[in-house]
Amino acid sequence: MPKFIEVQAHGKIEKNVVWYFHEKNLIYTETNWTDSLSGKNLFEERTYHDKNTMIAWINNEGTFVDAVATEFITLERELRAYGKKIFEEALK
C-alpha cells in the first residue's frame, strides 16, 4: 500500500508538497504553491519515479521536461537524496 508524506509551509505563499512511496521507494511527488490571499495557484509540478529514479517531470508550464536536460538530472538527484532523508525521518 502506498504511503505519503506531506510537507506544508504557511505564509503569503502556501506551499504544499506531497511525497508518495511504495515499499520505501519514491514513486510520485506533487508540488503546489498558492497565494494565500487570492487563492490563486502560483506553481505546480509533478514528478514520477520508478525504483527511486525520476522517469518523468511535468513542470509548472504543464510540459514534460526532457530526461537528458541538465535541470531534469539535477532535480532527479535532489529528489532522490531528499526523498530518502524525508522517508527515514518519517519512520522515527
mmCIF file of the C-alpha atoms, coordinates in Angstrom:
data_MODEL
# 
_entry.id   MODEL 
# 
loop_
_atom_site.group_PDB 
_atom_site.id 
_atom_site.type_symbol 
_atom_site.label_atom_id 
_atom_site.label_alt_id 
_atom_site.label_comp_id 
_atom_site.label_asym_id 
_atom_site.label_entity_id 
_atom_site.label_seq_id 
_atom_site.pdbx_PDB_ins_code 
_atom_site.Cartn_x 
_atom_site.Cartn_y 
_atom_site.Cartn_z 
_atom_site.occupancy 
_atom_site.B_iso_or_equiv 
_atom_site.pdbx_formal_charge 
_atom_site.auth_seq_id 
_atom_site.auth_comp_id 
_atom_site.auth_asym_id 
_atom_site.auth_atom_id 
_atom_site.pdbx_PDB_model_num 
ATOM 1  C CA . MET A 1 1  ? 0.000  0.000  0.000   1.00 0.00 ? 1  MET A CA 1 
ATOM 2  C CA . PRO A 1 2  ? 1.429  3.424  -0.923  1.00 0.00 ? 2  PRO A CA 1 
ATOM 3  C CA . LYS A 1 3  ? 2.366  5.796  1.884   1.00 0.00 ? 3  LYS A CA 1 
ATOM 4  C CA . PHE A 1 4  ? 2.631  9.550  1.656   1.00 0.00 ? 4  PHE A CA 1 
ATOM 5  C CA . ILE A 1 5  ? 4.407  12.351 3.474   1.00 0.00 ? 5  ILE A CA 1 
ATOM 6  C CA . GLU A 1 6  ? 3.013  15.849 3.216   1.00 0.00 ? 6  GLU A CA 1 
ATOM 7  C CA . VAL A 1 7  ? 5.163  18.943 3.823   1.00 0.00 ? 7  VAL A CA 1 
ATOM 8  C CA . GLN A 1 8  ? 3.489  22.316 4.228   1.00 0.00 ? 8  GLN A CA 1 
ATOM 9  C CA . ALA A 1 9  ? 4.733  25.867 4.733   1.00 0.00 ? 9  ALA A CA 1 
ATOM 10 C CA . HIS A 1 10 ? 2.323  28.653 5.586   1.00 0.00 ? 10 HIS A CA 1 
ATOM 11 C CA . GLY A 1 11 ? 2.753  32.342 4.859   1.00 0.00 ? 11 GLY A CA 1 
ATOM 12 C CA . LYS A 1 12 ? 1.990  34.715 1.999   1.00 0.00 ? 12 LYS A CA 1 
ATOM 13 C CA . ILE A 1 13 ? 2.505  31.681 -0.186  1.00 0.00 ? 13 ILE A CA 1 
ATOM 14 C CA . GLU A 1 14 ? 1.047  28.378 0.945   1.00 0.00 ? 14 GLU A CA 1 
ATOM 15 C CA . LYS A 1 15 ? 3.480  25.653 -0.092  1.00 0.00 ? 15 LYS A CA 1 
ATOM 16 C CA . ASN A 1 16 ? 2.356  22.051 -0.166  1.00 0.00 ? 16 ASN A CA 1 
ATOM 17 C CA . VAL A 1 17 ? 4.499  19.113 -1.299  1.00 0.00 ? 17 VAL A CA 1 
ATOM 18 C CA . VAL A 1 18 ? 3.308  15.522 -1.115  1.00 0.00 ? 18 VAL A CA 1 
ATOM 19 C CA . TRP A 1 19 ? 5.750  12.633 -1.428  1.00 0.00 ? 19 TRP A CA 1 
ATOM 20 C CA . TYR A 1 20 ? 4.337  9.181  -2.270  1.00 0.00 ? 20 TYR A CA 1 
ATOM 21 C CA . PHE A 1 21 ? 6.259  6.000  -1.508  1.00 0.00 ? 21 PHE A CA 1 
ATOM 22 C CA . HIS A 1 22 ? 5.647  2.339  -2.198  1.00 0.00 ? 22 HIS A CA 1 
ATOM 23 C CA . GLU A 1 23 ? 7.727  -0.197 -0.267  1.00 0.00 ? 23 GLU A CA 1 
ATOM 24 C CA . LYS A 1 24 ? 10.217 2.561  0.734   1.00 0.00 ? 24 LYS A CA 1 
ATOM 25 C CA . ASN A 1 25 ? 10.623 3.683  -2.890  1.00 0.00 ? 25 ASN A CA 1 
ATOM 26 C CA . LEU A 1 26 ? 9.664  7.170  -4.030  1.00 0.00 ? 26 LEU A CA 1 
ATOM 27 C CA . ILE A 1 27 ? 7.047  6.883  -6.776  1.00 0.00 ? 27 ILE A CA 1 
ATOM 28 C CA . TYR A 1 28 ? 5.482  10.355 -7.126  1.00 0.00 ? 28 TYR A CA 1 
ATOM 29 C CA . THR A 1 29 ? 5.732  13.948 -5.904  1.00 0.00 ? 29 THR A CA 1 
ATOM 30 C CA . GLU A 1 30 ? 3.237  16.743 -6.248  1.00 0.00 ? 30 GLU A CA 1 
ATOM 31 C CA . THR A 1 31 ? 4.117  20.379 -5.522  1.00 0.00 ? 31 THR A CA 1 
ATOM 32 C CA . ASN A 1 32 ? 1.543  23.157 -5.248  1.00 0.00 ? 32 ASN A CA 1 
ATOM 33 C CA . TRP A 1 33 ? 2.112  26.773 -4.221  1.00 0.00 ? 33 TRP A CA 1 
ATOM 34 C CA . THR A 1 34 ? -0.898 29.022 -3.730  1.00 0.00 ? 34 THR A CA 1 
ATOM 35 C CA . ASP A 1 35 ? -1.239 32.733 -2.964  1.00 0.00 ? 35 ASP A CA 1 
ATOM 36 C CA . SER A 1 36 ? -2.809 32.687 0.493   1.00 0.00 ? 36 SER A CA 1 
ATOM 37 C CA . LEU A 1 37 ? -4.725 35.938 -0.071  1.00 0.00 ? 37 LEU A CA 1 
ATOM 38 C CA . SER A 1 38 ? -6.204 35.356 -3.514  1.00 0.00 ? 38 SER A CA 1 
ATOM 39 C CA . GLY A 1 39 ? -6.191 31.554 -3.557  1.00 0.00 ? 39 GLY A CA 1 
ATOM 40 C CA . LYS A 1 40 ? -4.521 31.748 -6.981  1.00 0.00 ? 40 LYS A CA 1 
ATOM 41 C CA . ASN A 1 41 ? -2.353 28.793 -7.980  1.00 0.00 ? 41 ASN A CA 1 
ATOM 42 C CA . LEU A 1 42 ? 1.222  30.103 -8.409  1.00 0.00 ? 42 LEU A CA 1 
ATOM 43 C CA . PHE A 1 43 ? 3.259  26.979 -9.030  1.00 0.00 ? 43 PHE A CA 1 
ATOM 44 C CA . GLU A 1 44 ? 2.513  23.339 -9.719  1.00 0.00 ? 44 GLU A CA 1 
ATOM 45 C CA . GLU A 1 45 ? 4.662  20.413 -10.775 1.00 0.00 ? 45 GLU A CA 1 
ATOM 46 C CA . ARG A 1 46 ? 4.645  16.638 -10.636 1.00 0.00 ? 46 ARG A CA 1 
ATOM 47 C CA . THR A 1 47 ? 7.348  14.012 -10.791 1.00 0.00 ? 47 THR A CA 1 
ATOM 48 C CA . TYR A 1 48 ? 7.062  10.275 -11.390 1.00 0.00 ? 48 TYR A CA 1 
ATOM 49 C CA . HIS A 1 49 ? 9.615  7.734  -10.198 1.00 0.00 ? 49 HIS A CA 1 
ATOM 50 C CA . ASP A 1 50 ? 10.472 4.076  -10.698 1.00 0.00 ? 50 ASP A CA 1 
ATOM 51 C CA . LYS A 1 51 ? 12.808 2.384  -8.206  1.00 0.00 ? 51 LYS A CA 1 
ATOM 52 C CA . ASN A 1 52 ? 13.691 5.833  -6.779  1.00 0.00 ? 52 ASN A CA 1 
ATOM 53 C CA . THR A 1 53 ? 14.735 7.145  -10.205 1.00 0.00 ? 53 THR A CA 1 
ATOM 54 C CA . MET A 1 54 ? 12.762 10.015 -11.707 1.00 0.00 ? 54 MET A CA 1 
ATOM 55 C CA . ILE A 1 55 ? 11.269 8.917  -15.016 1.00 0.00 ? 55 ILE A CA 1 
ATOM 56 C CA . ALA A 1 56 ? 9.024  11.904 -15.781 1.00 0.00 ? 56 ALA A CA 1 
ATOM 57 C CA . TRP A 1 57 ? 8.661  15.516 -14.705 1.00 0.00 ? 57 TRP A CA 1 
ATOM 58 C CA . ILE A 1 58 ? 5.764  17.764 -15.602 1.00 0.00 ? 58 ILE A CA 1 
ATOM 59 C CA . ASN A 1 59 ? 6.904  21.304 -14.879 1.00 0.00 ? 59 ASN A CA 1 
ATOM 60 C CA . ASN A 1 60 ? 4.964  24.423 -13.927 1.00 0.00 ? 60 ASN A CA 1 
ATOM 61 C CA . GLU A 1 61 ? 4.114  25.074 -17.583 1.00 0.00 ? 61 GLU A CA 1 
ATOM 62 C CA . GLY A 1 62 ? 2.422  21.674 -17.776 1.00 0.00 ? 62 GLY A CA 1 
ATOM 63 C CA . THR A 1 63 ? 5.013  20.211 -20.138 1.00 0.00 ? 63 THR A CA 1 
ATOM 64 C CA . PHE A 1 64 ? 7.329  17.239 -19.817 1.00 0.00 ? 64 PHE A CA 1 
ATOM 65 C CA . VAL A 1 65 ? 10.973 18.100 -19.169 1.00 0.00 ? 65 VAL A CA 1 
ATOM 66 C CA . ASP A 1 66 ? 13.429 16.148 -21.311 1.00 0.00 ? 66 ASP A CA 1 
ATOM 67 C CA . ALA A 1 67 ? 15.165 13.458 -19.232 1.00 0.00 ? 67 ALA A CA 1 
ATOM 68 C CA . VAL A 1 68 ? 18.581 14.417 -20.631 1.00 0.00 ? 68 VAL A CA 1 
ATOM 69 C CA . ALA A 1 69 ? 18.193 18.098 -19.716 1.00 0.00 ? 69 ALA A CA 1 
ATOM 70 C CA . THR A 1 70 ? 20.559 19.355 -17.015 1.00 0.00 ? 70 THR A CA 1 
ATOM 71 C CA . GLU A 1 71 ? 17.637 20.620 -14.916 1.00 0.00 ? 71 GLU A CA 1 
ATOM 72 C CA . PHE A 1 72 ? 15.996 17.176 -15.040 1.00 0.00 ? 72 PHE A CA 1 
ATOM 73 C CA . ILE A 1 73 ? 19.183 15.411 -13.957 1.00 0.00 ? 73 ILE A CA 1 
ATOM 74 C CA . THR A 1 74 ? 19.760 17.927 -11.147 1.00 0.00 ? 74 THR A CA 1 
ATOM 75 C CA . LEU A 1 75 ? 16.195 17.658 -9.831  1.00 0.00 ? 75 LEU A CA 1 
ATOM 76 C CA . GLU A 1 76 ? 16.299 13.858 -10.030 1.00 0.00 ? 76 GLU A CA 1 
ATOM 77 C CA . ARG A 1 77 ? 19.453 13.796 -7.909  1.00 0.00 ? 77 ARG A CA 1 
ATOM 78 C CA . GLU A 1 78 ? 17.986 16.237 -5.361  1.00 0.00 ? 78 GLU A CA 1 
ATOM 79 C CA . LEU A 1 79 ? 14.666 14.398 -5.064  1.00 0.00 ? 79 LEU A CA 1 
ATOM 80 C CA . ARG A 1 80 ? 16.360 11.042 -4.677  1.00 0.00 ? 80 ARG A CA 1 
ATOM 81 C CA . ALA A 1 81 ? 18.514 12.298 -1.780  1.00 0.00 ? 81 ALA A CA 1 
ATOM 82 C CA . TYR A 1 82 ? 15.768 14.291 -0.068  1.00 0.00 ? 82 TYR A CA 1 
ATOM 83 C CA . GLY A 1 83 ? 13.186 11.558 -0.600  1.00 0.00 ? 83 GLY A CA 1 
ATOM 84 C CA . LYS A 1 84 ? 15.402 9.079  1.209   1.00 0.00 ? 84 LYS A CA 1 
ATOM 85 C CA . LYS A 1 85 ? 16.002 11.546 4.034   1.00 0.00 ? 85 LYS A CA 1 
ATOM 86 C CA . ILE A 1 86 ? 12.349 12.514 4.490   1.00 0.00 ? 86 ILE A CA 1 
ATOM 87 C CA . PHE A 1 87 ? 11.240 8.871  4.445   1.00 0.00 ? 87 PHE A CA 1 
ATOM 88 C CA . GLU A 1 88 ? 13.790 7.878  7.090   1.00 0.00 ? 88 GLU A CA 1 
ATOM 89 C CA . GLU A 1 89 ? 12.785 10.853 9.263   1.00 0.00 ? 89 GLU A CA 1 
ATOM 90 C CA . ALA A 1 90 ? 9.126  9.896  9.000   1.00 0.00 ? 90 ALA A CA 1 
ATOM 91 C CA . LEU A 1 91 ? 9.929  6.460  10.388  1.00 0.00 ? 91 LEU A CA 1 
ATOM 92 C CA . LYS A 1 92 ? 11.317 7.947  13.621  1.00 0.00 ? 92 LYS A CA 1 
# 
